[in-house]
Amino acid sequence: MVSPLPLWDPVECVVRGRLRLKGSKTTNPLAVGDIVKYEPGDDGKGIIVSIEPRKNYIIRKSTNLSRESHIIASNIGTAYLVTTLIHPEVKTVFLDRFLVTCEAYRVPVKILLNKRDLLDREEIDMLENFKQIYEGAGYEIIEVSAKTGLNIEKLRDECKGKVSLFSGQSGVGKSSLINAMDSNLILKTANISDYHLQGKHTTTFYEMHPLNSGGFIIDTPGIRGFGLVEMEREELSHYFPEMLKLNQECRFAPCTHTHEPGCRVKEAVDNNEISADRYLSYLGMLDEEEKYR
């Protein structure tokens, strides 16, 4: 059985000057989840002198044209990608980019489909199609509701004794889910816009919260753009699990699964073994990586 992570009293710290973006292409020298060493300062604040090697992290570019990237969080036990089907409408392009990044940087990831209680009969049919696509790709989907408590206890148990990241686009209910998991946490929430069905930013910065049941949750602001970072064209398909398991069956290696004859992945798309939507998402990433490289 995993024991809960120990808690310490917070220590206000500053970053030593030479650590600031030293040799880094990211906008932040420190990320939520980093393990650091610090020394006491003369003013009572700690001085961070070094950062321990990260076991994993999630990184993004805000746009594909950006030359700088941002580390969302590090040392993550499980990333929970929170989404909704229609309140607001799911953006599969965003989902696929987030999932690819988790695969590339060794972050275990699950999909939380929130606001399950709001779906009518027709939308439940849409949900089954969504599940067929992403469960077929190898991802666990957990249907949840902060309002009714659906699977909240399951989430609480999963998050014990580790660092969990809750991330997704604005309006999907990340903060409401976290509040439902721990009554001691009162994170700010807001309704989505009825006119555009768009989310509003309620969390404005990345923050880690201790859970009363043990473990920590990292809450992130709603993310709009998610540009990929440092992924080679020939390796991109490796981060689509449903494509990776067929790579060895392609006639040529490496295979980009675009124009090559004897491509097992393209055959699988034609035979509905791989989602055409996921394949189109892959082609879009290939095109953008080539365009902005």
C-alpha positions as CSV (number, residue, x, y, z in Angstrom):
1,M,0.0,0.0,0.0
2,V,1.3,3.4,-0.9
3,S,1.8,5.7,2.1
4,P,0.6,9.3,1.8
5,L,3.2,11.8,0.9
6,P,4.6,13.8,3.9
7,L,3.6,17.4,4.3
8,W,5.9,20.2,5.3
9,D,5.3,23.8,6.3
10,P,5.6,26.1,3.2
11,V,8.8,28.1,3.0
12,E,8.8,31.3,0.9
13,C,11.8,31.1,-1.4
14,V,13.5,33.1,-4.2
15,V,15.5,31.8,-7.0
16,R,19.3,32.3,-7.0
17,G,20.3,34.5,-9.9
18,R,22.4,32.0,-11.9
19,L,19.5,29.5,-12.0
20,R,17.2,32.0,-13.8
21,L,16.7,30.4,-17.3
22,K,20.4,29.3,-17.3
23,G,20.8,27.3,-20.5
24,S,17.1,26.9,-20.8
25,K,14.7,27.4,-23.7
26,T,11.7,27.6,-21.4
27,T,10.1,30.6,-19.9
28,N,10.2,29.2,-16.4
29,P,13.3,28.0,-14.6
30,L,11.1,26.3,-12.0
31,A,7.9,24.4,-12.4
32,V,5.2,23.3,-10.0
33,G,6.2,19.8,-8.9
34,D,10.0,20.5,-9.0
35,I,12.1,19.1,-6.1
36,V,14.6,21.7,-5.1
37,K,17.4,22.4,-2.6
38,Y,17.4,25.7,-0.7
39,E,19.4,27.6,1.8
40,P,18.2,30.0,4.4
41,G,18.6,33.7,3.4
42,D,19.4,36.7,5.5
43,D,15.8,38.1,5.2
44,G,14.2,34.9,6.4
45,K,13.4,33.7,2.9
46,G,14.9,30.5,1.4
47,I,17.2,30.7,-1.6
48,I,16.8,28.0,-4.1
49,V,20.2,26.8,-5.1
50,S,19.5,23.7,-7.3
51,I,16.8,21.7,-8.9
52,E,16.7,17.9,-8.7
53,P,16.5,16.0,-12.1
54,R,12.9,15.7,-13.2
55,K,11.4,12.2,-13.7
56,N,9.0,13.6,-16.2
57,Y,7.2,16.8,-17.1
58,I,4.6,18.3,-19.4
59,I,5.7,21.1,-21.7
60,R,4.0,23.2,-24.3
61,K,4.4,26.2,-26.7
62,S,1.5,28.6,-26.4
63,T,1.5,28.8,-30.2
64,N,3.4,27.0,-32.9
65,L,5.1,30.3,-33.9
66,S,6.5,30.8,-30.4
67,R,10.2,30.1,-29.9
68,E,9.8,29.7,-26.2
69,S,8.1,26.9,-24.3
70,H,6.6,26.6,-20.8
71,I,6.8,23.6,-18.4
72,I,3.3,23.1,-17.0
73,A,4.4,20.8,-14.2
74,S,6.9,18.1,-13.3
75,N,7.3,14.9,-11.4
76,I,3.8,13.9,-12.0
77,G,2.3,10.6,-10.8
78,T,-0.8,10.8,-13.1
79,A,-2.0,13.6,-15.3
80,Y,-5.8,13.8,-15.5
81,L,-6.9,15.5,-18.7
82,V,-10.3,17.0,-17.8
83,T,-12.7,17.5,-20.6
84,T,-16.4,17.8,-21.3
85,L,-18.4,16.7,-24.3
86,I,-20.5,19.8,-24.9
87,H,-20.4,22.1,-21.9
88,P,-18.1,23.4,-23.3
89,E,-17.7,21.4,-26.6
90,V,-14.8,19.1,-26.6
91,K,-11.8,20.2,-28.6
92,T,-10.2,16.9,-29.8
93,V,-7.2,18.7,-31.4
94,F,-6.3,20.0,-27.9
95,L,-6.9,16.6,-26.4
96,D,-4.7,14.8,-28.9
97,R,-1.8,17.3,-28.4
98,F,-1.9,17.0,-24.7
99,L,-2.0,13.2,-24.9
100,V,0.9,13.1,-27.4
101,T,3.0,15.3,-25.0
102,C,2.3,13.0,-22.1
103,E,3.4,10.0,-24.2
104,A,6.6,11.8,-25.3
105,Y,7.6,12.9,-21.8
106,R,6.6,9.7,-19.9
107,V,3.7,11.1,-18.0
108,P,0.9,8.5,-17.2
109,V,-2.4,10.1,-18.3
110,K,-6.1,9.4,-18.0
111,I,-9.1,11.3,-19.4
112,L,-11.7,12.6,-17.0
113,L,-15.0,13.3,-18.8
114,N,-16.7,15.8,-16.5
115,K,-20.3,17.0,-16.3
116,R,-21.7,13.6,-17.1
117,D,-25.0,14.6,-15.4
118,L,-25.7,17.2,-18.1
119,L,-25.8,14.8,-21.1
120,D,-29.2,14.0,-22.7
121,R,-29.9,10.8,-24.6
122,E,-28.6,12.0,-27.9
123,E,-25.4,13.3,-26.3
124,I,-24.9,10.0,-24.6
125,D,-24.6,8.4,-28.0
126,M,-21.9,11.0,-28.8
127,L,-20.2,10.0,-25.6
128,E,-20.1,6.4,-26.7
129,N,-18.4,7.4,-29.9
130,F,-15.9,9.5,-28.0
131,K,-15.2,6.5,-25.7
132,Q,-14.8,4.2,-28.6
133,I,-12.1,6.4,-30.2
134,Y,-10.0,7.1,-27.1
135,E,-10.5,3.8,-25.2
136,G,-9.6,2.2,-28.6
137,A,-6.4,4.2,-28.6
138,G,-5.5,2.8,-25.2
139,Y,-6.6,5.5,-22.8
140,E,-8.7,5.0,-19.7
141,I,-11.8,7.3,-19.5
142,I,-13.4,8.1,-16.2
143,E,-16.9,9.6,-16.3
144,V,-17.2,12.1,-13.4
145,S,-19.5,14.8,-12.1
146,A,-18.6,17.3,-9.4
147,K,-22.3,18.0,-9.0
148,T,-23.6,14.4,-8.4
149,G,-20.3,13.0,-7.0
150,L,-20.0,10.4,-9.7
151,N,-16.6,8.6,-9.3
152,I,-15.3,11.3,-7.0
153,E,-14.4,8.6,-4.4
154,K,-12.6,6.7,-7.1
155,L,-10.5,9.8,-7.9
156,R,-9.8,10.5,-4.3
157,D,-8.5,7.0,-3.9
158,E,-6.3,7.2,-7.0
159,C,-4.7,10.4,-5.9
160,K,-3.6,9.2,-2.5
161,G,0.1,9.2,-2.0
162,K,1.2,10.8,-5.2
163,V,1.3,14.1,-7.2
164,S,-1.6,14.4,-9.6
165,L,-2.1,17.0,-12.3
166,F,-5.5,18.3,-13.3
167,S,-5.4,20.1,-16.6
168,G,-7.7,21.0,-19.5
169,Q,-9.3,23.8,-21.3
170,S,-11.3,26.6,-19.6
171,G,-14.7,25.8,-18.3
172,V,-14.4,22.0,-18.0
173,G,-14.7,22.1,-14.2
174,K,-11.2,21.3,-13.0
175,S,-11.5,23.4,-9.8
176,S,-15.0,22.1,-9.1
177,L,-13.7,18.5,-9.3
178,I,-10.9,19.3,-6.9
179,N,-13.2,21.0,-4.4
180,A,-15.5,17.9,-4.6
181,M,-12.5,15.7,-3.8
182,D,-11.5,17.6,-0.7
183,S,-13.9,19.7,1.4
184,N,-10.9,21.6,2.9
185,L,-10.1,23.1,-0.6
186,I,-12.2,26.0,-1.8
187,L,-10.9,26.8,-5.2
188,K,-12.5,29.6,-7.2
189,T,-15.1,28.4,-9.8
190,A,-17.2,30.2,-12.4
191,N,-20.0,29.3,-14.8
192,I,-19.2,29.0,-18.5
193,S,-20.6,31.6,-20.9
194,D,-24.1,30.6,-22.1
195,Y,-23.8,32.5,-25.3
196,H,-20.6,31.0,-26.6
197,L,-20.4,27.9,-24.3
198,Q,-16.8,29.0,-23.7
199,G,-15.0,28.6,-20.4
200,K,-13.8,31.4,-18.2
201,H,-10.4,31.4,-16.5
202,T,-10.8,30.9,-12.7
203,T,-7.4,29.5,-11.8
204,T,-4.9,32.1,-12.9
205,F,-1.6,30.4,-12.0
206,Y,-0.2,26.9,-11.4
207,E,-0.6,25.8,-7.8
208,M,-0.1,22.6,-5.8
209,H,-2.6,21.7,-3.1
210,P,-2.2,19.1,-0.4
211,L,-5.1,16.6,-0.2
212,N,-6.6,15.8,3.2
213,S,-6.6,12.1,2.1
214,G,-2.9,12.2,1.2
215,G,-1.1,13.3,-1.8
216,F,-1.0,16.5,-3.8
217,I,-3.1,18.0,-6.7
218,I,-1.7,20.5,-9.2
219,D,-4.4,22.8,-10.5
220,T,-3.6,24.6,-13.8
221,P,-5.3,27.6,-15.5
222,G,-7.4,26.7,-18.5
223,I,-5.2,26.1,-21.5
224,R,-6.1,27.3,-25.0
225,G,-3.2,26.7,-27.3
226,F,-0.9,23.6,-27.0
227,G,2.1,23.7,-29.4
228,L,4.3,20.6,-29.5
229,V,7.9,20.9,-28.3
230,E,11.0,19.1,-29.7
231,M,9.3,16.2,-31.5
232,E,10.9,14.7,-34.6
233,R,8.7,14.1,-37.6
234,E,9.7,10.4,-37.9
235,E,8.9,9.8,-34.2
236,L,5.5,11.6,-33.9
237,S,3.5,8.4,-34.6
238,H,5.2,6.7,-31.7
239,Y,3.2,8.9,-29.4
240,F,-0.1,7.6,-30.7
241,P,-0.4,4.2,-29.0
242,E,-2.7,2.7,-31.6
243,M,-0.2,3.6,-34.3
244,L,2.9,2.5,-32.4
245,K,1.7,-1.1,-32.1
246,L,1.4,-1.3,-35.9
247,N,4.6,0.4,-36.8
248,Q,6.6,-2.8,-37.2
249,E,4.0,-4.1,-39.8
250,C,4.7,-1.2,-42.2
251,R,6.7,-2.2,-45.3
252,F,9.2,0.7,-44.9
253,A,10.9,1.9,-41.8
254,P,10.8,4.7,-40.7
255,C,7.3,5.2,-42.0
256,T,5.5,8.5,-41.7
257,H,2.1,6.9,-42.5
258,T,1.4,9.5,-45.2
259,H,2.5,8.5,-48.7
260,E,4.5,5.2,-48.2
261,P,3.1,2.1,-49.9
262,G,2.4,-0.9,-47.7
263,C,1.6,1.2,-44.7
264,R,-0.2,-0.8,-42.0
265,V,-1.4,2.3,-40.2
266,K,-3.2,3.7,-43.3
267,E,-4.7,0.3,-43.9
268,A,-6.0,0.3,-40.3
269,V,-7.6,3.7,-40.8
270,D,-9.3,2.5,-44.0
271,N,-10.6,-0.6,-42.1
272,N,-11.8,1.5,-39.1
273,E,-9.3,-0.1,-36.8
274,I,-7.8,3.3,-36.1
275,S,-10.0,6.4,-35.7
276,A,-10.0,8.6,-38.8
277,D,-10.3,11.6,-36.6
278,R,-7.2,10.7,-34.6
279,Y,-5.3,10.0,-37.9
280,L,-6.3,13.5,-39.2
281,S,-5.1,15.0,-36.0
282,Y,-1.8,13.3,-36.5
283,L,-1.5,14.6,-40.0
284,G,-2.3,18.1,-38.7
285,M,0.6,17.9,-36.2
286,L,2.9,16.6,-38.9
287,D,2.1,19.5,-41.1
288,E,2.5,22.1,-38.4
289,E,5.8,20.6,-37.2
290,E,7.2,20.8,-40.7
291,K,5.8,24.3,-41.3
292,Y,7.2,25.9,-38.2
293,R,10.4,23.9,-37.8
